[in-house]
Amino acid sequence: MKILVAVKRVVDANVRIRVKADGSGVETANARMSMNPFDEIAVEEAVKQKEAGVADEVVAVSCGVEKAQDVLRTAMAIGADRAILIKTDAVLTSLAVAKLLKQIADKEQPDLVILGKQAIDDDASQTGPMLAALMDVPQATAISSLTVGDGTATVTRETDDGQETLQLQLPAVVTADLRLNEPRYVTLPNMMKARKKTIELTAPEELGIGIDTKLSILNVAEPPARKAVQIVPDVASLIDRLKNQAKVI
Ligand code: AMP
């Protein structure tokens, strides 16, 4: 069984985001970049399936700038067998990424595709569902457990109504939630080994995909600063403030 995992290079989760002065986007020039945290979980899950003897090959794929090779190397250090970079400097929408991944899926014929449930930069949560639709295969989003066997994947997902268990016919697309696993620590020797591996390079044009420009970012702004917090000594003063100051009760 082959698993394809999509990994995105994003501004590191611990970096304080700065918006560009002209409001055209987020400053990434000198920011530390890392693998999207949900994608680390996706890679970890794929590698776990391989270690359990369920999968025999894990292929990591990323779409983006040349430096996205870094996150592919991290994926290989976690345990992915090989990696593909669809190299482009273009701004990619979820649909563009889904179309590119579909081309790789057509070529690689994976039994399972695992993505993160969302990228922490655009918070779109769209790529997985769009890819499943383009591939015309079943999908389960935000999964918190995965069991593969007999041509099916059984997953659980947390919903507002409780825990849902679904069975999907393979091939299928799933997206990883935080609860799926805890990604392993990437050791230096594994990182060194991953550095020596070659990454297959391709480009949207080679895959016959034009990057769509139907969506444009008009403005990016910092969230408004929070108002100063006041601590009240007891419940009576809180009620008094709500009644007489805020006039909300
Ligand atoms: P999004 O729909 O942007 O929130 O992203 C959801 C998931 O799609 C991510 O966690 C990744 O697994 C995958 N993805 C999004 N953008 C890319 C990209 N440029 N390269 C590879 N995978 C991506």
Residues whose N, C-alpha, C, O or C-beta is under 5 A from the ligand:
A	BS01	AMP	A6 V7 K8 N36 F38 D39 V61 S62 C63 G64 S94 V97 L115 G116 K117 Q118 A119 D122 D123 A124 S125 Q126 T127 G128
